[in-house]
């Protein structure tokens, strides 16, 4: 849980920093602000975003919460997938080629969505979905949580891309589902 909180706060803080730098560059004409925003985006923001998203997905997969059991988790999953796409594809493109006020607005929307997700995590406002099991799912052993923390770190160290994170995030829930059906 602590890894998810730290990486998510880092993701939100860097999105706010990116908006601030782009705003500064647009207001003053200082091109170095855009250059620094690109450095933060490629060297830190993308990695924290992936680690925050991955650790959230793994919390759902490793705990009784699941992905589809509660509305509050499902809402976070949908927002997270949207943020990953918008952040990496849309905002990354505009930061690289055409930084403007739309980029500032979109970055601030990203910050707001992350803050909303933080509230949802604490308040847990919505109950069960119609698709989730009412039966409490088992929690994974502690070593799997430690392994989940290692995955995004290995991605940064080995590939500078979320290769392992993507594979684990897609395959582990499938593995767990098959295991739970057998038992």
ROSE-4610 file (N, C-alpha, C; in Angstrom, 1 decimal, always signed):
// ROSE-4610
residu = [X/X/X/X/X/X/X/X/X/X/X/X/X/X/X/X/X/X/X/X/X/X/X/X/X/X/X/X/X/X/X/X/X/X/X/X/X/X/X/X/X/X/X/X/X/X/X/X/X/X/X/X/X/X/X/X/X/X/X/X/X/X/X/X/X/X/X/X/X/X/X/X/X/X/X/X/X/X/X/X/X/X/X/X/X/X/X/X/X/X/X/X/X/X/X/X/X/X/X/X/X/X/X/X/X/X/X/X/X/X/X/X/X/X/X/X/X/X/X/X/X/X/X/X/X/X/X/X/X/X/X/X/X/X/X/X/X/X/X/X/X/X/X/X/X/X/X/X/X/X/X/X/X/X/X/X/X/X/X/X/X/X/X/X/X/X/X/X/X/X/X/X/X/X/X/X/X/X/X/X/X/X/X/X/X/X/X/X/X/X/X/X/X/X/X/X/X/X/X/X/X/X/X/X/X/X/X/X/X/X/X/X/X/X/X/X/X/X/X/X/X/X/X/X/X/X/X/X/X/X/X/X/X/X/X/X/X/X/X/X/X/X/X/X/X/X/X/X/X/X/X/X/X/X/X/X/X/X/X/X/X/X/X/X/X/X/X/X/X/X/X/X/X/X/X/X/X/X/X/X/X/X/X/X/X/X/X/X/X/X/X/X/X/X/X/X/X/X/X/X/X/X/X/X/X/X/X/X/X/X/X/X/X/X/X/X/X/X/X/X/X/X/X/X/X/X/X/X/X/X/X/X/X/X/X/X/X/X/X/X/X/X/X/X/X/X/X/X/X/X/X/X/X/X/X/X/X/X/X/X/X/X/X/X/X/X/X/X/X/X/X/X/X/X/X/X/X/X/X/X/X/X/X/X/X/X/X/X/X/X/X/X/X/X/X/X/X/X/X/X/X/X/X/X/X/X/X/X/X/X/X/X/X/X/X/X/X/X/X/X/X/X/X/X/X/X/X/X/X/X/X/X/X/X/X/X/X/X/X/X/X/X/X/X/X/X/X/X/X/X/X/X/X/X/X/X/X/X/X/X/X/X/X/X/X/X/X/X/X/X/X/X/X/X/X/X/X/X/X/X/X/X/X/X/X/X/X/X/X/X/X/X/X/X/X/X/X/X/X/X/X/X/X/X/X/X/X/X/X/X/X/X/X/X/X/X/X/X/X/X/X/X/X/X/X/X/X/X/X/X/X/X/X/X/X/X/X/X/X/X/X/X/X/X/X/X/X/X/X]
num = [1/1/1/2/2/2/3/3/3/4/4/4/5/5/5/6/6/6/7/7/7/8/8/8/9/9/9/10/10/10/11/11/11/12/12/12/13/13/13/14/14/14/15/15/15/16/16/16/17/17/17/18/18/18/19/19/19/20/20/20/21/21/21/22/22/22/23/23/23/24/24/24/25/25/25/26/26/26/27/27/27/28/28/28/29/29/29/30/30/30/31/31/31/32/32/32/33/33/33/34/34/34/35/35/35/36/36/36/37/37/37/38/38/38/39/39/39/40/40/40/41/41/41/42/42/42/43/43/43/44/44/44/45/45/45/46/46/46/47/47/47/48/48/48/49/49/49/50/50/50/51/51/51/52/52/52/53/53/53/54/54/54/55/55/55/56/56/56/57/57/57/58/58/58/59/59/59/60/60/60/61/61/61/62/62/62/63/63/63/64/64/64/65/65/65/66/66/66/67/67/67/68/68/68/69/69/69/70/70/70/71/71/71/72/72/72/73/73/73/74/74/74/75/75/75/76/76/76/77/77/77/78/78/78/79/79/79/80/80/80/81/81/81/82/82/82/83/83/83/84/84/84/85/85/85/86/86/86/87/87/87/88/88/88/89/89/89/90/90/90/91/91/91/92/92/92/93/93/93/94/94/94/95/95/95/96/96/96/97/97/97/98/98/98/99/99/99/100/100/100/101/101/101/102/102/102/103/103/103/104/104/104/105/105/105/106/106/106/107/107/107/108/108/108/109/109/109/110/110/110/111/111/111/112/112/112/113/113/113/114/114/114/115/115/115/116/116/116/117/117/117/118/118/118/119/119/119/120/120/120/121/121/121/122/122/122/123/123/123/124/124/124/125/125/125/126/126/126/127/127/127/128/128/128/129/129/129/130/130/130/131/131/131/132/132/132/133/133/133/134/134/134/135/135/135/136/136/136/137/137/137/138/138/138/139/139/139/140/140/140/141/141/141/142/142/142/143/143/143/144/144/144/145/145/145/146/146/146/147/147/147/148/148/148/149/149/149/150/150/150/151/151/151/152/152/152/153/153/153/154/154/154/155/155/155/156/156/156/157/157/157/158/158/158/159/159/159/160/160/160/161/161/161/162/162/162/163/163/163/164/164/164/165/165/165/166/166/166/167/167/167/168/168/168/169/169/169/170/170/170/171/171/171/172/172/172/173/173/173/174/174/174/175/175/175/176/176/176/177/177/177/178/178/178/179/179/179/180/180/180/181/181/181/182/182/182/183/183/183]
x = [+0.8/+0.0/+0.9/+2.0/+2.8/+3.4/+3.8/+4.4/+3.4/+2.2/+1.2/+0.9/+0.8/+0.6/+1.8/+3.0/+4.2/+4.3/+4.1/+4.2/+3.0/+1.8/+0.7/+0.8/+1.3/+1.5/+2.6/+3.7/+4.7/+4.2/+3.3/+2.6/+1.8/+1.0/+0.2/+1.1/+2.1/+3.0/+3.7/+4.2/+4.9/+4.0/+2.8/+1.8/+1.5/+1.5/+1.3/+2.6/+3.7/+5.0/+5.1/+4.6/+4.6/+3.7/+2.5/+1.6/+2.2/+2.9/+3.5/+4.6/+5.5/+6.6/+6.0/+5.0/+4.5/+3.8/+3.1/+2.5/+3.6/+4.6/+5.7/+6.3/+6.5/+7.1/+6.2/+4.9/+3.9/+3.8/+3.8/+3.7/+4.9/+6.1/+7.3/+8.1/+7.7/+8.4/+9.8/+10.0/+11.2/+11.2/+11.9/+11.9/+12.5/+13.4/+14.0/+12.9/+11.8/+10.7/+10.2/+10.0/+9.5/+10.5/+11.8/+12.8/+12.9/+12.7/+12.7/+11.5/+10.3/+9.1/+9.3/+9.9/+10.2/+11.1/+12.1/+13.0/+12.2/+11.4/+10.6/+9.7/+9.1/+8.1/+8.8/+9.9/+10.5/+11.3/+11.9/+12.8/+12.2/+11.0/+10.4/+8.9/+8.2/+6.7/+6.2/+6.7/+6.2/+6.5/+7.6/+7.9/+7.0/+6.8/+6.0/+4.5/+4.1/+2.7/+2.5/+3.5/+3.4/+3.4/+4.4/+4.5/+3.2/+2.7/+1.5/+0.3/+0.2/-0.9/-0.7/+0.5/+0.8/+0.5/+1.0/+0.8/-0.7/-1.4/-2.9/-3.5/-3.2/-3.7/-3.3/-2.1/-1.7/-2.4/-2.7/-3.4/-4.8/-5.4/-6.7/-6.6/-5.5/-5.3/-4.8/-4.1/-3.6/-4.4/-5.4/-6.3/-7.7/-8.5/-9.9/-10.7/-10.2/-10.9/-11.2/-10.2/-10.4/-10.5/-10.9/-11.1/-12.5/-13.4/-14.8/-15.8/-15.2/-16.1/-16.8/-16.1/-16.6/-16.6/-17.6/-17.6/-16.5/-16.1/-15.0/-13.7/-13.4/-12.2/-12.3/-13.5/-13.7/-13.5/-14.1/-13.9/-12.5/-11.7/-10.3/-9.5/-9.9/-9.3/-9.5/-10.8/-11.1/-10.4/-10.4/-9.7/-8.2/-7.6/-6.2/-5.8/-6.6/-6.3/-6.4/-7.4/-7.6/-6.4/-6.0/-4.8/-3.5/-3.3/-2.1/-2.1/-3.2/-3.3/-3.2/-4.0/-3.9/-2.5/-2.0/-0.7/+0.4/+0.5/+1.6/+1.4/+0.3/+0.1/-0.3/-1.3/-1.8/-0.9/-0.7/+0.1/+1.5/+2.0/+3.4/+3.7/+2.7/+2.8/+2.8/+1.9/+1.8/+3.0/+3.5/+4.6/+5.8/+6.0/+7.1/+7.0/+5.8/+5.6/+4.9/+4.0/+3.2/+2.7/+3.6/+3.1/+2.2/+1.0/+0.1/-0.7/-1.7/-2.6/-3.4/-3.7/-4.5/-3.7/-2.4/-1.5/-1.6/-1.6/-1.7/-3.1/-4.1/-5.5/-5.6/-5.1/-5.1/-4.3/-3.1/-2.3/-3.0/-3.7/-4.4/-5.6/-6.2/-7.3/-6.7/-5.5/-4.9/-4.7/-4.2/-4.0/-5.3/-6.4/-7.7/-8.2/-8.0/-8.4/-7.6/-6.3/-5.5/-6.0/-6.3/-6.9/-8.2/-9.0/-10.3/-10.1/-9.2/-8.9/-8.4/-7.6/-7.2/-8.4/-9.4/-10.6/-11.4/-11.5/-12.3/-11.6/-10.3/-9.6/-9.9/-10.0/-10.3/-11.8/-12.6/-14.1/-14.7/-14.2/-14.8/-16.3/-16.8/-18.2/-19.2/-18.8/-19.8/-19.6/-20.7/-20.7/-20.4/-20.9/-20.7/-21.2/-20.5/-21.0/-21.8/-22.6/-23.3/-22.5/-21.2/-20.4/-19.4/-19.2/-18.2/-18.8/-18.0/-18.4/-18.7/-19.7/-20.0/-19.1/-18.6/-17.8/-16.4/-15.9/-14.6/-13.5/-12.7/-11.6/-10.4/-9.6/-8.4/-7.3/-6.6/-5.4/-4.2/-3.4/-2.2/-1.1/-0.2/+0.9/+1.8/+2.4/+3.2/+4.3/+4.9/+6.0/+5.6/+4.3/+3.8/+3.7/+3.4/+3.4/+4.8/+5.8/+7.1/+7.6/+7.2/+7.5/+6.8/+5.6/+4.9/+5.7/+6.3/+7.1/+8.3/+8.9/+10.1/+9.9/+8.7/+8.4/+8.6/+8.0/+8.2/+9.7/+10.3/+11.7/+12.6/+12.3/+13.1/+12.8/+11.6/+11.3/+12.2/+12.3/+13.1/+14.6/+15.1/+16.5/+16.9/+16.0/+16.4/+16.0/+14.8/+14.3/+13.9/+13.8/+13.2/+11.8/+11.1/+9.8/+9.0/+7.7/+6.9/+6.6/+7.6/+7.4/+6.9/+7.7/+7.3/+6.1/+5.9/+4.7/+3.4/+3.5/+2.3/+2.1/+3.1/+2.9/+2.3/+2.9/+2.4/+1.0/+0.7/-0.7/-1.7/-1.3/-2.3/-2.4/-1.3/-1.3/-1.6/-1.2/-1.5/-3.0/-3.8/-5.2/-5.8/-5.3/-5.8/-5.4/-4.1/-3.6/-4.5/-4.7/-5.5/-6.9/-7.5/-8.9/-8.9/-8.0/-7.9/-7.7/-6.8/-6.5/-7.7/-8.5/-9.7/-10.8/-10.9/-11.9/-11.6/-10.4/-10.0/-10.2/-10.0/-10.1/-11.5]
y = [-1.2/+0.0/+1.3/+1.2/+2.4/+2.8/+1.7/+2.0/+2.6/+2.2/+2.8/+4.2/+4.5/+5.9/+6.8/+6.3/+7.2/+7.4/+6.4/+6.6/+7.4/+7.3/+8.0/+9.5/+9.8/+11.2/+11.8/+11.0/+11.5/+11.8/+10.9/+11.1/+12.4/+12.6/+13.8/+15.0/+15.0/+16.1/+16.5/+15.5/+15.8/+16.3/+15.8/+16.4/+17.8/+18.2/+19.6/+20.4/+19.8/+20.5/+20.7/+19.7/+19.8/+21.0/+21.1/+22.1/+23.5/+23.6/+24.8/+25.2/+24.3/+24.6/+25.1/+24.4/+24.8/+26.2/+26.4/+27.7/+28.8/+28.5/+29.5/+29.8/+28.7/+28.9/+29.6/+29.4/+30.1/+31.6/+31.8/+33.2/+34.1/+33.5/+34.2/+34.1/+33.0/+32.8/+32.1/+31.6/+30.9/+29.5/+29.2/+27.8/+26.8/+27.2/+26.2/+25.6/+26.3/+25.7/+24.4/+24.5/+23.4/+22.2/+22.6/+21.6/+20.9/+21.6/+21.0/+20.1/+20.6/+19.8/+18.5/+18.5/+17.3/+16.3/+16.9/+16.0/+15.4/+16.2/+15.6/+14.5/+14.8/+13.8/+12.5/+12.6/+11.3/+10.6/+11.4/+10.7/+10.3/+10.9/+10.7/+10.5/+11.4/+11.3/+10.0/+9.6/+8.4/+7.2/+7.1/+6.0/+5.9/+7.1/+7.2/+6.9/+7.3/+7.0/+5.5/+4.9/+3.5/+2.7/+3.1/+2.4/+2.6/+3.9/+4.1/+3.3/+3.3/+2.5/+1.0/+0.5/-0.9/-1.3/-0.6/-0.9/-0.9/+0.0/+0.0/-1.2/-1.6/-2.8/-4.0/-4.1/-5.2/-5.3/-4.1/-4.1/-4.7/-4.4/-5.0/-6.5/-6.9/-8.3/-9.2/-8.6/-9.3/-9.3/-8.5/-8.3/-8.8/-8.9/-9.2/-8.2/-7.0/-6.0/-6.4/-7.1/-7.4/-6.2/-6.4/-5.3/-5.0/-6.0/-5.8/-6.0/-6.2/-6.5/-5.2/-4.1/-2.9/-1.8/-1.0/+0.1/+1.1/+1.3/+2.3/+1.8/+0.5/+0.0/+0.1/-0.3/-0.3/+1.1/+2.1/+3.5/+3.9/+3.5/+3.8/+3.2/+1.9/+1.2/+2.0/+2.4/+3.1/+4.4/+5.2/+6.5/+6.2/+5.2/+5.0/+4.6/+3.8/+3.4/+4.6/+5.4/+6.7/+7.6/+7.8/+8.6/+8.2/+6.9/+6.3/+6.6/+6.5/+6.7/+8.2/+9.0/+10.5/+11.0/+10.6/+11.1/+10.7/+9.5/+9.1/+9.4/+9.3/+9.5/+10.9/+11.4/+12.8/+13.9/+13.9/+14.9/+14.9/+13.6/+13.5/+14.1/+13.9/+14.4/+15.9/+16.5/+18.0/+18.6/+17.9/+18.5/+18.5/+17.5/+17.4/+18.3/+18.5/+19.2/+20.5/+20.7/+21.9/+22.2/+22.6/+22.9/+24.2/+24.1/+25.2/+25.2/+26.1/+26.2/+24.9/+24.2/+23.0/+21.9/+22.0/+21.0/+21.4/+22.6/+23.1/+22.6/+22.8/+22.4/+20.9/+20.2/+18.7/+18.2/+18.8/+18.4/+18.6/+19.8/+20.1/+19.1/+18.7/+17.7/+16.4/+16.0/+14.8/+14.9/+16.1/+16.3/+16.1/+16.7/+16.6/+15.1/+14.4/+13.0/+12.2/+12.4/+11.7/+12.1/+13.3/+13.7/+13.1/+13.0/+12.3/+10.8/+10.2/+8.8/+8.6/+9.6/+9.5/+9.5/+10.4/+10.5/+9.2/+8.7/+7.4/+6.3/+6.3/+5.2/+5.3/+6.5/+6.6/+6.5/+7.1/+7.1/+5.8/+5.1/+3.9/+4.1/+5.0/+5.5/+4.5/+3.6/+2.8/+1.3/+0.6/-0.8/-1.7/-2.9/-4.0/-3.7/-4.2/-4.2/-5.4/-5.5/-6.7/-7.9/-7.6/-8.6/-9.3/-8.6/-9.2/-10.2/-11.1/-12.1/-11.4/-11.9/-11.4/-12.2/-13.3/-14.1/-13.4/-13.3/-12.6/-13.4/-12.7/-13.4/-13.4/-14.4/-14.5/-13.5/-13.1/-12.2/-13.0/-12.5/-13.2/-13.2/-14.1/-14.1/-12.8/-12.4/-11.2/-11.1/-12.3/-12.2/-11.7/-11.9/-11.4/-9.9/-9.3/-7.9/-7.3/-7.9/-7.5/-7.7/-8.8/-9.0/-7.9/-7.5/-6.5/-5.1/-4.8/-3.6/-3.7/-4.9/-5.0/-4.9/-5.2/-5.2/-3.9/-2.8/-1.5/-1.0/-1.3/-1.0/-1.7/-3.0/-3.7/-3.1/-2.7/-2.1/-0.9/+0.0/+1.2/+0.8/-0.1/-0.4/-1.2/-2.1/-3.0/-2.4/-1.8/-1.5/-0.1/+0.7/+2.1/+2.1/+0.9/+0.8/-0.2/-0.1/-0.9/-2.3/-3.0/-4.3/-5.3/-5.5/-6.5/-6.1/-4.8/-4.3/-4.7/-4.5/-4.8/-6.3/-7.1/-8.5/-9.0/-8.6/-9.0/-8.5/-7.3/-6.7/-7.4/-7.9/-8.7/-10.2/-10.8/-12.2/-12.7/-11.9/-12.3/-12.4/-11.4/-11.6/-12.8/-13.2/-14.4/-15.6/-15.6/-16.7/-16.9/-15.8/-15.8/-16.3/-15.9/-16.3/-17.8/-18.3/-19.8/-20.5/-20.0/-20.7/-20.7/-19.6/-19.5/-20.4/-20.6/-21.5/-22.9/-23.2/-24.6/-24.9/-23.9/-24.2/-23.9]
z = [+0.0/+0.0/+0.0/+0.8/+0.9/-0.4/-1.2/-2.5/-3.5/-3.4/-4.2/-3.9/-2.6/-2.1/-2.5/-2.3/-2.6/-4.2/-5.0/-6.4/-6.9/-6.4/-6.8/-6.5/-5.3/-4.9/-5.8/-6.1/-7.0/-8.3/-8.8/-10.1/-10.1/-9.1/-9.0/-8.9/-8.1/-7.9/-9.1/-9.9/-11.1/-12.2/-12.2/-13.2/-12.9/-11.6/-11.2/-11.6/-11.4/-11.8/-13.3/-14.0/-15.5/-15.9/-15.3/-15.6/-15.3/-14.1/-13.7/-14.7/-15.1/-16.0/-17.4/-17.9/-19.2/-19.0/-17.9/-17.7/-17.7/-17.0/-16.9/-18.3/-19.0/-20.4/-21.3/-21.2/-22.0/-21.6/-20.3/-19.8/-20.1/-20.0/-20.1/-21.4/-22.2/-23.4/-23.2/-21.9/-21.6/-22.0/-23.1/-23.7/-22.8/-21.9/-21.0/-20.1/-19.8/-19.0/-19.7/-21.0/-21.8/-21.8/-21.9/-21.9/-20.6/-19.5/-18.2/-18.0/-18.5/-18.4/-19.1/-20.3/-21.0/-20.3/-19.6/-18.8/-17.7/-16.9/-15.9/-16.4/-17.5/-18.1/-18.5/-19.2/-19.7/-18.6/-17.7/-16.7/-15.4/-15.1/-13.8/-13.8/-14.5/-14.4/-15.0/-16.2/-16.8/-15.9/-15.3/-14.4/-13.2/-12.6/-11.4/-11.8/-12.9/-13.4/-13.6/-14.2/-14.5/-13.1/-12.3/-11.0/-10.1/-10.1/-9.4/-9.9/-11.2/-11.8/-11.6/-11.8/-11.6/-10.2/-9.3/-7.8/-7.5/-8.1/-7.8/-8.4/-9.6/-10.2/-9.4/-8.9/-8.1/-6.8/-6.2/-4.9/-5.2/-6.3/-6.6/-6.8/-7.5/-7.8/-6.6/-5.7/-4.6/-3.3/-3.3/-2.1/-2.4/-1.4/-1.6/-2.4/-2.6/-3.4/-4.8/-5.5/-6.9/-7.8/-9.0/-10.0/-10.2/-10.1/-10.5/-9.4/-8.2/-7.0/-6.5/-6.4/-5.9/-6.9/-6.9/-7.9/-7.7/-6.4/-6.2/-6.8/-6.8/-7.5/-9.0/-9.5/-10.9/-11.5/-10.8/-11.2/-11.2/-10.2/-10.2/-11.4/-11.7/-12.8/-14.1/-14.3/-15.6/-15.7/-14.6/-14.6/-14.8/-14.2/-14.3/-15.7/-16.4/-17.7/-18.7/-18.4/-19.2/-19.0/-17.7/-17.4/-18.1/-18.1/-18.7/-20.2/-20.8/-22.3/-22.5/-21.9/-22.1/-21.7/-20.6/-20.2/-21.1/-21.6/-22.4/-23.8/-24.4/-25.8/-26.1/-25.5/-25.8/-25.2/-23.9/-23.3/-23.7/-23.8/-24.3/-25.6/-26.5/-27.9/-27.9/-27.1/-27.1/-26.4/-25.4/-24.7/-25.6/-26.4/-27.4/-28.6/-29.1/-30.4/-30.3/-29.4/-29.4/-28.0/-27.0/-25.7/-25.7/-25.2/-25.2/-23.9/-23.9/-22.7/-22.5/-23.6/-23.5/-22.7/-22.9/-22.1/-20.7/-20.3/-18.9/-18.4/-19.1/-18.7/-18.5/-19.5/-19.4/-18.2/-18.0/-16.8/-15.5/-15.4/-14.2/-14.0/-15.2/-15.1/-14.6/-15.0/-14.5/-13.0/-12.5/-11.1/-10.4/-10.9/-10.3/-10.3/-11.3/-11.4/-10.4/-10.2/-9.2/-7.8/-7.5/-6.2/-6.0/-7.0/-6.9/-6.5/-7.2/-6.9/-5.5/-5.0/-3.6/-2.6/-2.9/-2.1/-2.2/-3.4/-3.6/-2.8/-2.8/-2.0/-0.5/+0.0/+1.4/+1.7/+1.0/+1.2/+0.9/-0.2/-0.7/-0.8/-1.6/-1.6/-2.2/-3.0/-3.7/-3.3/-3.2/-2.8/-4.0/-3.9/-4.8/-6.2/-7.2/-8.6/-8.8/-9.9/-10.1/-10.6/-11.0/-11.6/-10.6/-9.5/-8.6/-7.6/-7.2/-6.2/-4.9/-4.2/-2.8/-1.8/-2.3/-1.4/-1.3/-0.1/+0.1/-0.5/-1.3/-2.0/-1.0/-1.2/-0.3/-0.6/+0.4/+0.2/-0.2/-1.1/-1.5/-0.4/-0.5/+0.5/+0.4/+1.5/+1.6/+0.6/+0.2/-0.7/-2.1/-2.4/-3.7/-3.7/-2.6/-2.5/-2.7/-2.1/-2.3/-3.7/-4.4/-5.8/-6.6/-6.3/-7.0/-7.0/-5.8/-5.7/-6.6/-6.7/-7.5/-9.0/-9.5/-10.9/-11.6/-11.1/-11.8/-11.7/-10.6/-10.4/-11.4/-11.6/-12.6/-14.0/-14.3/-15.6/-15.8/-14.8/-15.0/-15.2/-14.3/-14.4/-15.6/-16.1/-17.2/-18.5/-18.6/-20.0/-20.2/-19.1/-19.2/-19.9/-19.8/-20.4/-19.5/-19.5/-18.6/-19.1/-19.6/-20.2/-19.2/-18.1/-17.1/-16.4/-16.1/-15.4/-16.2/-17.5/-18.4/-18.4/-18.5/-18.5/-17.2/-16.1/-14.8/-14.5/-14.9/-14.6/-15.5/-16.6/-17.5/-17.1/-16.8/-16.5/-15.1/-14.1/-12.7/-12.4/-12.8/-12.5/-13.2/-14.4/-15.1/-14.3/-13.9/-13.1/-11.8/-11.1/-9.9/-10.1/-11.2/-11.6/-11.8/-12.5/-12.8/-11.5/-10.6/-9.3/-8.4/-8.4/-7.5/-8.0/-9.3/-9.8/-9.5/-9.4/-9.1/-7.6/-6.8/-5.3/-4.8]
